[in-house]
């Protein structure tokens, strides 16, 4: 980080309805292999309430840290980094000069960080570093936390109360209670002292499930019971008690989007009345539920709220390309958002944060070819200034388009995904790599820049990513159709996608490989043993090969929710787990396999890879073995990822040949 990274040119208003957007500072033309492997420079950015500072999250080594920059001097004023596996997750400006962060842990870049319930504070000038809440209180995190007692409870931010520089509203869940009781507390963001305001028995809740009014009073809560039912609660401010007002069935999914300025209406993403999640409003006076925006094929997500009346401005849908449906069409925020969409045509636009007066905001922009840029928009001057880029060394003009595709499965079910290729989707019978996403549930592939896809496309390969059944985003039924069908229906969807690409003339059916990580590694090997004559090779990184061992050995099974997930999504019958495990069918394998795995992985233990290797040796199968010392669930060390990508390039060339249209830089020797 240095003072030069903010040195972008201002983008001035060229017409009354559009901002004349210019590109971010000139990037190198074609990336080298090492530049593909280089980790992103910034993850997120938020402006302070008074507009003076910018807080950014950034990866460094094996942690995610926080940096604070003075926008006037363009100098770094504060920095916060924790130790191994401890990351800055959520972060909030609680005053013009102070940030509170939520701490999280993960076991590798492929592993979604999980909140530990700890909160930490730092001033914009780097002073006042304070451990505000958590189980490490007073236990050696530094003398600055002396006097903050250890608490076996998780805290979640409800409202940073930016108009109250001394306090924030949090929900605190005790770990020692059999009954999941949450305390709504007023946190002193300077020293960690707390004041109890009310208590609610609402099942699993978390901070994102409590709505507050303009004065910072908790009004509405959404909780999930042990049997996965969502219940809704209202707060009686006079009696300081919570009342259950709506109990929903197990098929209902809900998440909180916001609360109206008058506190009479709560906004929710909910699938009530439909299979897909729609944006809906709940009238808190009569409990009437209304649909505001819905899509026939995909779930709704991501809404900006109006500064004027705190109503939803628009809702986004990801049906192939991202789209926006405006709700508050004539508000100032809607007009600004429309202007941004015109200025950054063909890209996804997201407002990360606003100043307290709503006159300045930070905007994130990305696309299938752009890894992401951040801009500072001044609404009074209608001027946008480039701030920073996630990967400034990547030139979007040199990237390949990710074209949305639709595939019909053998049973008629429509599947959606993306084809990334240097030539787009033209029928050229290219060698192709199928790349199933990880997860597999609760995630999906989006129209966005993907490092592995772009790297493979730069080598000339077509890359097919399909949201097979079990993926999220296409409604509850679509996701649940994948439950306990890991080795059957979900693999059939991948097979049918290959058939579509071959029939369309996009792929050469004699030169197809499959590659994936985590569940994607499982899918790669499982597809190769189920369709031994279809795939010429398989690449599995951090893959699951024995479902029975994974259920007992993985860190997922250490939590109650993890065990419930495994029971519902994977099953617990030993014979069924064995039938759905690729290690059971190695005798059918014809394709060479590249196996890569970190020996410190806790999400998918290294023993999964060693057990597979043993079985491959027993049956004299062809494979390449790439263990990575000290790596967890994903690559922290860029040199390791470079080594892996080099091996992938050689492995693909040996098994499905090289491809036309490769960029010279991508095939050149990696640069340090």
C-alpha positions in Angstrom: 0.0 0.0 0.0 1.3 3.4 -0.9 0.1 6.9 -1.7 0.1 6.3 -5.4 -2.7 3.7 -5.6 -5.3 6.4 -5.4 -3.8 8.4 -8.3 -6.7 7.9 -10.8 -8.1 10.5 -13.0 -11.4 12.2 -12.1 -14.3 11.2 -14.3 -16.4 14.3 -15.0 -20.0 14.7 -16.1 -20.3 14.8 -19.9 -24.1 14.9 -20.1 -27.0 15.4 -17.7 -27.7 11.7 -17.5 -24.3 10.0 -17.7 -20.8 10.0 -16.2 -18.0 9.9 -18.8 -16.1 6.9 -17.5 -12.5 6.4 -18.5 -10.5 3.3 -17.8 -8.4 2.8 -14.7 -4.7 3.4 -15.0 -3.1 1.5 -17.9 -2.5 -2.2 -17.1 0.0 -4.6 -18.8 -1.3 -6.1 -22.0 -1.3 -9.8 -21.5 -0.8 -11.4 -18.0 1.9 -13.9 -17.4 1.2 -17.2 -15.6 2.5 -15.6 -12.4 0.2 -12.6 -12.7 -2.8 -14.9 -13.1 -1.7 -16.6 -9.8 -1.1 -13.4 -8.0 -3.6 -12.8 -5.2 -6.0 -9.9 -5.4 -4.7 -6.6 -4.0 -8.0 -5.4 -2.4 -11.3 -7.1 -1.5 -13.6 -4.3 -0.3 -13.6 -0.6 0.4 -15.9 1.7 2.5 -16.0 5.4 3.0 -16.2 7.0 6.4 -19.4 8.8 7.5 -17.8 12.2 6.9 -16.0 11.2 3.7 -12.5 11.8 5.0 -11.2 8.2 5.1 -11.4 5.0 3.1 -11.2 1.6 4.9 -10.1 -1.3 2.7 -9.7 -5.0 3.3 -6.7 -6.8 1.7 -5.2 -10.3 1.7 -1.6 -10.6 2.8 0.1 -14.0 3.3 -2.6 -16.2 5.0 -4.8 -13.5 6.6 -7.1 -10.7 5.5 -6.2 -7.3 7.0 -7.7 -3.8 7.2 -6.1 -0.6 6.0 -7.3 3.0 6.5 -6.4 5.7 4.0 -6.7 9.5 4.4 -8.4 10.5 1.1 -6.9 14.0 1.2 -3.3 13.1 1.7 -3.7 9.7 0.0 -1.6 8.1 2.8 -2.1 5.0 4.9 -3.0 6.1 8.4 -3.9 2.8 10.1 -3.5 -0.9 9.6 -4.9 -4.0 11.4 -3.7 -7.6 10.9 -4.3 -10.6 13.0 -2.4 -13.9 13.3 -2.6 -17.1 11.3 -6.2 -18.0 10.1 -7.7 -15.0 11.8 -9.2 -12.5 9.3 -11.0 -9.2 9.2 -14.5 -10.2 7.9 -17.2 -7.6 8.2 -16.2 -4.0 9.1 -18.2 -0.9 9.9 -17.5 2.8 10.4 -19.0 3.4 13.8 -18.0 7.1 13.8 -16.1 9.4 11.4 -12.8 8.3 13.0 -13.3 4.7 14.2 -13.9 1.3 12.6 -15.1 -1.9 14.3 -14.3 -5.2 12.6 -15.7 -8.7 13.0 -13.0 -11.4 13.3 -13.3 -14.7 11.4 -11.4 -17.9 10.8 -10.9 -20.0 7.7 -8.8 -23.0 6.8 -7.7 -21.8 3.4 -8.8 -19.5 0.5 -11.4 -22.1 -0.7 -13.0 -22.2 2.7 -15.6 -19.5 3.5 -14.4 -17.7 6.6 -16.7 -18.2 9.6 -17.3 -15.6 12.2 -15.8 -16.2 15.6 -18.1 -13.7 17.4 -15.2 -11.4 18.2 -15.2 -7.7 17.7 -12.1 -5.4 17.5 -11.8 -1.6 17.1 -9.3 0.8 15.6 -9.1 4.5 15.1 -8.6 6.0 11.6 -5.2 7.2 12.6 -4.1 3.7 13.7 -4.4 4.4 17.4 -6.9 3.0 19.9 -6.6 -0.7 18.9 -9.0 -2.5 21.2 -10.3 -6.0 21.6 -14.0 -5.2 22.3 -15.6 -8.6 22.7 -14.7 -12.3 22.6 -13.2 -15.4 24.2 -9.6 -14.1 23.9 -10.3 -11.2 26.2 -7.3 -10.5 28.5 -5.4 -13.5 27.2 -2.3 -12.0 25.4 -3.6 -10.3 22.4 -1.8 -7.2 23.6 -1.8 -4.8 26.6 -4.4 -2.7 24.9 -7.1 -5.2 25.9 -6.3 -5.4 29.6 -9.5 -5.1 31.5 -11.7 -6.5 28.8 -12.9 -9.8 30.3 -13.1 -13.0 28.5 -16.6 -13.8 27.3 -17.8 -17.2 26.0 -20.3 -15.6 23.8 -20.5 -14.5 20.1 -21.3 -10.9 19.3 -22.8 -9.8 16.0 -23.1 -6.2 14.7 -26.7 -5.1 14.4 -26.2 -1.3 13.8 -23.0 0.7 13.9 -25.0 3.8 15.0 -22.8 6.2 13.0 -24.6 9.2 14.5 -23.5 8.0 18.0 -19.6 8.0 17.9 -19.3 6.2 21.2 -21.7 3.2 20.7 -22.9 0.4 18.4 -25.8 -2.0 18.8 -24.9 -5.7 18.9 -26.5 -9.1 19.5 -24.7 -11.4 21.9 -25.2 -15.2 22.0 -23.9 -17.2 25.0 -22.1 -20.4 24.1 -23.0 -21.9 27.5 -26.7 -21.8 27.1 -28.7 -24.8 25.9 -31.4 -22.3 25.0 -30.3 -20.0 22.3 -30.9 -16.6 24.0 -29.6 -13.4 22.4 -29.0 -10.3 24.3 -29.4 -7.0 22.5 -26.6 -4.8 23.9 -25.3 -1.2 23.6 -21.5 -1.6 23.0 -19.1 1.2 23.9 -16.9 1.0 20.8 -14.0 2.7 22.7 -13.5 0.2 25.6 -15.9 -2.7 25.1 -18.2 -2.1 28.0 -21.8 -3.1 27.4 -25.3 -2.3 28.5 -28.1 -4.9 28.3 -31.2 -3.5 26.5 -33.4 -6.6 25.9 -33.3 -10.4 25.4 -34.8 -12.6 22.8 -35.1 -16.4 22.4 -35.2 -16.6 18.6 -33.0 -19.6 17.7 -30.0 -18.9 15.5 -30.1 -15.2 14.6 -26.8 -13.4 14.0 -26.5 -9.6 13.5 -27.8 -9.5 10.0 -31.2 -10.7 11.2 -32.1 -7.7 13.4 -33.6 -4.5 11.9 -33.2 -1.2 13.7 -35.0 2.2 13.3 -33.4 5.6 12.6 -32.8 6.0 16.4 -31.0 2.7 16.7 -33.8 0.8 18.4 -34.1 -2.9 17.5 -37.6 -3.4 16.0 -37.7 -6.7 14.2 -35.8 -10.0 14.4 -35.6 -13.1 12.2 -34.5 -16.3 13.9 -34.0 -19.9 12.7 -34.9 -22.8 15.0 -33.1 -26.0 15.5 -35.4 -27.7 13.0 -34.6 -25.0 10.4 -37.8 -23.0 10.6 -37.7 -19.2 10.2 -39.7 -17.3 12.9 -40.3 -13.5 13.0 -40.4 -11.4 16.1 -41.4 -7.8 17.0 -40.0 -5.7 19.8 -42.3 -4.0 22.3 -40.1 -1.0 23.1 -42.2 0.0 26.2 -42.0 -3.4 27.9 -38.6 -4.3 26.4 -40.0 -7.7 25.4 -40.0 -9.6 22.1 -43.1 -11.3 20.7 -43.3 -14.1 18.2 -45.6 -12.7 15.4 -45.0 -15.1 12.5 -44.0 -18.8 12.5 -43.1 -20.2 9.1 -42.8 -23.7 7.8 -39.6 -25.6 7.1 -39.9 -25.0 3.4 -39.7 -21.2 3.8 -36.3 -19.5 3.5 -35.9 -15.9 4.6 -33.3 -13.2 5.0 -33.5 -9.6 6.2 -33.0 -6.8 3.7 -34.0 -3.6 5.6 -36.6 -1.6 7.5 -38.6 1.4 6.3 -37.9 4.8 7.8 -41.3 4.8 9.7 -40.6 1.3 11.0 -43.9 0.0 9.7 -42.5 -2.2 6.9 -39.7 -4.7 6.9 -38.1 -5.9 3.6 -37.2 -9.6 3.2 -35.8 -12.0 0.6 -38.3 -14.9 0.9 -39.6 -17.8 -1.1 -43.1 -17.7 0.5 -45.6 -18.3 -2.2 -43.0 -19.3 -4.8 -40.1 -21.6 -5.2 -37.6 -18.8 -5.7 -36.6 -16.1 -3.2 -38.3 -12.7 -4.1 -38.0 -9.3 -2.6 -41.1 -8.9 -0.3 -42.4 -6.5 2.2 -44.0 -7.4 5.6 -46.4 -4.8 7.0 -45.6 -4.9 10.7 -49.0 -3.5 11.7 -51.1 -6.2 10.0 -48.4 -8.7 9.0 -49.5 -8.6 5.4 -46.8 -9.9 3.0 -46.5 -8.3 -0.5 -44.2 -9.2 -3.4 -42.1 -6.3 -4.7 -39.9 -8.0 -7.3 -39.5 -11.6 -8.5 -37.9 -13.5 -11.4 -39.2 -16.7 -13.0 -35.8 -18.5 -13.0 -33.5 -17.1 -10.3 -33.5 -15.8 -6.8 -33.4 -12.1 -6.0 -30.5 -10.6 -4.1 -28.5 -7.4 -3.4 -30.6 -4.3 -2.9 -29.4 -0.7 -2.2 -31.6 1.3 0.2 -32.7 4.8 -0.4 -31.1 7.6 1.6 -34.4 9.6 1.4 -36.9 7.1 2.9 -34.9 3.9 3.5 -37.0 2.0 1.0 -35.4 -0.5 -1.5 -34.1 1.4 -4.6 -33.7 -1.7 -6.8 -33.2 -5.4 -6.7 -30.7 -7.5 -8.7 -31.1 -10.8 -10.5 -28.4 -13.0 -12.0 -30.2 -14.8 -14.8 -27.2 -15.3 -17.0 -26.1 -11.6 -17.2 -26.8 -9.5 -14.1 -30.0 -7.3 -14.3 -31.5 -4.6 -12.2 -35.2 -4.0 -11.5 -35.9 -0.5 -10.0 -38.5 -0.1 -7.3 -38.0 3.5 -6.1 -37.6 4.8 -9.7 -37.6 8.5 -9.0 -35.5 8.7 -5.9 -32.1 10.5 -5.9 -30.4 7.2 -5.3 -32.2 5.5 -8.2 -31.2 8.3 -10.5 -27.6 8.0 -9.4 -27.7 4.2 -9.8 -29.1 4.5 -13.3 -26.3 7.0 -14.2 -23.7 4.5 -12.9 -25.2 1.7 -15.0 -25.0 3.9 -18.1 -21.4 4.9 -17.3 -20.2 1.4 -16.7 -22.2 -0.3 -19.5 -21.8 -4.1 -19.5 -20.5 -4.3 -15.9 -22.0 -5.1 -12.5 -22.3 -2.0 -10.3 -22.5 -2.2 -6.5 -22.6 0.6 -3.9 -20.4 -0.5 -1.0 -20.9 2.5 1.3 -22.1 6.1 1.6 -21.3 9.2 3.7 -23.8 10.0 6.3 -25.4 12.8 4.2 -25.6 10.4 1.2 -23.7 12.8 -1.1 -20.6 10.6 -1.6 -20.4 6.9 -2.1 -17.9 4.2 -3.0 -18.9 2.1 -6.0 -17.5 -1.3 -6.9 -17.5 -2.3 -10.6 -16.7 -5.7 -12.1 -17.5 -8.0 -15.0 -16.6 -11.3 -16.6 -13.4 -9.7 -17.8 -12.8 -7.1 -15.1 -11.7 -8.5 -11.7 -13.0 -5.3 -10.1 -12.4 -1.5 -9.7 -13.5 0.9 -7.0 -14.6 4.5 -7.6 -15.6 7.4 -5.4 -18.8 9.1 -6.7 -19.6 12.7 -5.7 -23.3 13.2 -6.3 -23.3 17.0 -5.8 -20.6 17.4 -8.5 -21.6 14.4 -10.5 -17.9 13.4 -10.6 -16.4 10.0 -10.1 -12.8 9.3 -9.2 -10.9 6.1 -9.7 -9.7 4.8 -6.3 -8.1 1.3 -6.7 -8.4 -2.1 -8.4 -8.5 -5.6 -7.1 -6.0 -6.8 -9.7 -4.5 -3.7 -11.5 -2.1 -5.9 -13.5 -5.0 -7.6 -15.4 -6.1 -5.8 -18.6 -9.8 -6.5 -19.1 -9.3 -6.1 -22.9 -7.1 -9.1 -22.9 -9.5 -11.4 -21.0 -12.0 -13.8 -22.6 -15.8 -13.3 -22.4 -17.9 -15.6 -20.2 -21.0 -16.2 -22.3 -24.2 -17.3 -20.5 -25.4 -20.7 -21.8 -28.5 -22.8 -21.4 -28.3 -26.6 -21.4 -31.2 -29.2 -21.4 -30.5 -32.1 -19.1 -31.7 -35.6 -20.2 -34.9 -35.2 -18.1 -35.7 -31.9 -19.6 -34.5 -29.7 -16.7 -32.9 -26.4 -17.9 -29.4 -25.9 -16.6 -27.6 -22.5 -16.8 -23.9 -21.7 -16.8 -21.0 -20.0 -18.6 -18.7 -20.7 -21.5 -15.4 -18.9 -21.3 -13.3 -18.9 -24.5 -10.9 -16.6 -26.4 -13.4 -16.8 -29.3 -16.6 -16.6 -27.4 -19.1 -19.3 -28.1 -18.4 -19.9 -31.8 -18.4 -23.6 -32.9 -14.7 -24.4 -33.4 -14.4 -27.8 -31.8 -11.9 -26.7 -29.3 -10.4 -28.9 -26.6 -12.5 -28.2 -23.5 -12.2 -28.2 -19.7 -15.4 -28.7 -17.7 -15.0 -26.9 -14.4 -17.7 -27.7 -11.7 -17.8 -25.3 -8.8 -17.1 -26.2 -5.2 -19.6 -26.1 -2.4 -21.7 -27.6 -3.8 -24.8 -26.2 -2.0 -25.3 -22.6 -1.1 -23.0 -21.4 -4.0 -23.2 -21.1 -7.7 -21.1 -19.8 -10.6 -21.7 -16.2 -11.6 -20.9 -13.9 -14.5 -17.7 -12.7 -13.1 -13.9 -12.8 -13.6 -12.7 -16.3 -12.5 -8.9 -16.8 -12.4 -8.8 -20.5 -13.3 -11.3 -20.0 -16.2 -9.4 -17.1 -17.6 -6.1 -18.8 -17.3 -7.3 -21.9 -19.1 -9.0 -19.7 -21.8 -5.7 -17.9 -22.3 -4.2 -21.2 -23.1 -6.8 -21.6 -25.9 -9.2 -24.0 -24.1 -12.9 -23.6 -23.9 -14.0 -23.7 -20.3 -17.5 -24.8 -19.4 -19.0 -24.0 -15.9 -22.5 -25.3 -15.3 -24.7 -24.7 -12.3 -25.7 -28.3 -11.9 -28.6 -29.3 -9.6 -27.7 -28.6 -6.0 -26.4 -25.1 -6.9 -28.1 -22.2 -5.2 -29.7 -19.2 -6.8 -32.3 -21.1 -8.9 -34.9 -21.7 -6.2 -35.2 -24.1 -3.3 -36.3 -27.1 -5.5 -33.3 -26.9 -7.8 -30.9 -26.8 -4.9 -32.6 -29.6 -2.9 -32.7 -31.8 -6.0 -29.0 -32.2 -5.5 -29.2 -33.3 -1.9 -28.0 -36.9 -1.5 -27.4 -37.1 -5.3 -23.8 -36.1 -5.3 -22.6 -39.1 -7.3 -25.6 -39.5 -9.6 -27.9 -36.7 -10.7 -25.4 -33.9 -10.2 -22.8 -35.8 -12.3 -25.4 -36.5 -15.0 -25.9 -32.8 -15.3 -22.2 -32.3 -16.0 -22.3 -35.2 -18.6 -25.3 -33.7 -20.4 -23.5 -30.3 -20.5 -20.5 -31.9 -22.3 -22.9 -33.5 -24.7 -24.5 -30.1 -25.4 -21.1 -28.5 -26.1 -20.0 -31.3 -28.4 -23.3 -31.3 -30.3 -23.1 -27.5 -30.7 -19.6 -27.9 -32.2 -18.0 -25.9 -29.5 -16.0 -28.7 -28.0 -14.0 -31.5 -29.6 -15.6 -34.6 -28.0 -12.3 -36.5 -28.2 -10.5 -33.8 -26.2 -12.4 -33.1 -22.9 -10.9 -32.8 -19.4 -12.7 -32.1 -16.1 -11.1 -30.0 -13.4 -12.3 -28.8 -10.0 -11.5 -27.9 -6.4 -13.2 -29.1 -3.1 -16.5 -30.5 -4.2 -15.4 -29.7 -7.8 -12.5 -32.1 -7.2 -15.0 -34.8 -6.1 -17.1 -34.1 -9.2 -14.0 -34.3 -11.4 -13.1 -37.8 -10.2 -16.6 -39.0 -9.9 -17.4 -38.0 -13.4 -14.2 -39.7 -14.7 -15.2 -43.0 -13.1 -18.9 -42.8 -14.2 -18.0 -41.7 -17.7 -14.7 -43.4 -18.4 -14.9 -42.9 -22.2 -15.9 -39.3 -22.1 -13.0 -37.6 -20.2 -9.4 -37.8 -21.3 -8.1 -36.5 -18.0 -9.2 -35.3 -14.6 -7.7 -32.7 -12.3 -8.7 -32.7 -8.7 -7.5 -30.1 -6.1 -8.5 -30.5 -2.4 -11.1 -33.0 -3.5 -13.4 -35.4 -1.5 -13.1 -39.0 -2.6 -14.5 -41.0 0.4 -17.8 -39.5 1.7 -17.8 -41.7 4.8 -14.4 -40.6 5.9 -15.2 -36.9 5.0 -18.3 -36.9 7.2 -16.3 -38.2 10.2 -12.9 -36.4 9.7 -13.7 -33.0 8.3 -14.1 -29.9 10.5 -17.7 -29.6 9.2 -18.8 -32.3 11.5 -17.5 -30.4 14.6 -20.5 -28.1 14.7 -24.2 -28.9 15.2 -25.2 -27.0 12.0 -22.4 -28.8 10.1 -23.6 -32.2 11.2 -27.2 -31.3 10.2 -26.0 -30.1 6.8 -24.1 -33.4 6.2 -27.1 -35.4 7.3 -29.4 -33.6 5.0 -27.2 -32.9 2.0 -24.9 -36.0 1.9 -26.7 -38.6 4.0 -25.5 -40.8 6.8 -26.2 -44.3 5.6 -22.8 -46.0 5.3 -23.7 -48.0 2.2 -25.1 -44.9 0.5 -22.0 -43.0 1.3 -19.9 -45.8 -0.2 -22.0 -45.9 -3.4 -21.5 -42.1 -3.9 -17.8 -42.2 -3.3 -15.5 -42.1 -6.3 -12.9 -44.2 -4.5 -15.3 -47.1 -4.8 -15.0 -47.2 -8.6 -11.3 -46.7 -9.4 -11.4 -50.0 -11.3 -13.5 -48.1 -13.9 -11.1 -45.2 -14.3 -9.4 -44.8 -17.6 -8.3 -41.2 -17.6 -5.0 -40.0 -16.1 -5.6 -38.0 -12.9 -3.7 -35.0 -11.4 -4.1 -35.0 -7.7 -3.2 -31.8 -5.7 -3.9 -31.3 -2.0 -2.6 -29.2 0.9 -1.3 -31.3 3.8 -2.7 -28.9 6.4 -6.3 -28.9 5.0 -8.9 -29.3 7.7 -12.0 -28.8 5.5 -11.1 -31.7 3.3 -8.4 -33.6 5.1 -5.2 -34.6 3.3 -6.0 -38.2 4.2 -8.6 -38.0 1.4 -5.8 -37.6 -1.1 -3.5 -40.2 0.4 -6.3 -42.8 0.5 -7.0 -42.1 -3.2 -3.3 -42.4 -4.0 -3.1 -45.8 -2.2 -6.1 -47.1 -4.2 -4.7 -45.8 -7.5 -1.4 -47.6 -6.8 -3.2 -50.8 -5.9 -5.0 -50.8 -9.2 -2.0 -49.6 -11.3 -3.7 -46.4 -12.5 -1.9 -43.5 -14.1 -1.8 -40.3 -12.0 0.3 -37.4 -11.0 0.8 -36.5 -7.3 1.2 -32.9 -6.1 1.1 -32.5 -2.3 1.6 -29.0 -1.0 3.3 -28.6 2.4 1.6 -26.2 4.8 -1.2 -25.3 2.4 -4.8 -25.6 3.7 -8.1 -25.5 1.7 -6.8 -23.4 -1.2 -3.4 -21.7 -2.0 -2.0 -19.1 0.3 1.5 -19.2 -1.2 1.5 -17.8 -4.7 4.6 -19.8 -5.6 2.6 -23.0 -4.9 -0.3 -21.8 -7.2 2.2 -21.0 -9.9 3.6 -24.5 -9.6 0.1 -26.0 -9.8 -0.9 -23.9 -12.8 2.3 -24.9 -14.6 1.5 -28.6 -13.9 -2.1 -28.1 -15.1 -0.8 -26.6 -18.4 1.6 -29.5 -19.0 -1.0 -32.1 -18.0 -3.7 -30.7 -20.3 -1.3 -30.4 -23.2 -0.2 -34.0 -22.8 -3.8 -35.4 -22.6 -6.0 -33.2 -24.8 -3.3 -31.2 -26.7 -2.7 -27.5 -27.0 -5.3 -25.2 -28.4 -5.4 -22.4 -31.0 -5.6 -18.8 -29.9 -3.4 -19.0 -26.8 -1.9 -15.6 -25.8 1.9 -15.5 -25.8 2.1 -14.0 -22.4 0.1 -16.7 -20.7 2.3 -19.4 -22.2 5.5 -17.6 -21.4 7.7 -18.5 -18.4 6.3 -17.1 -15.2 7.8 -13.8 -14.0 8.7 -13.3 -10.3 
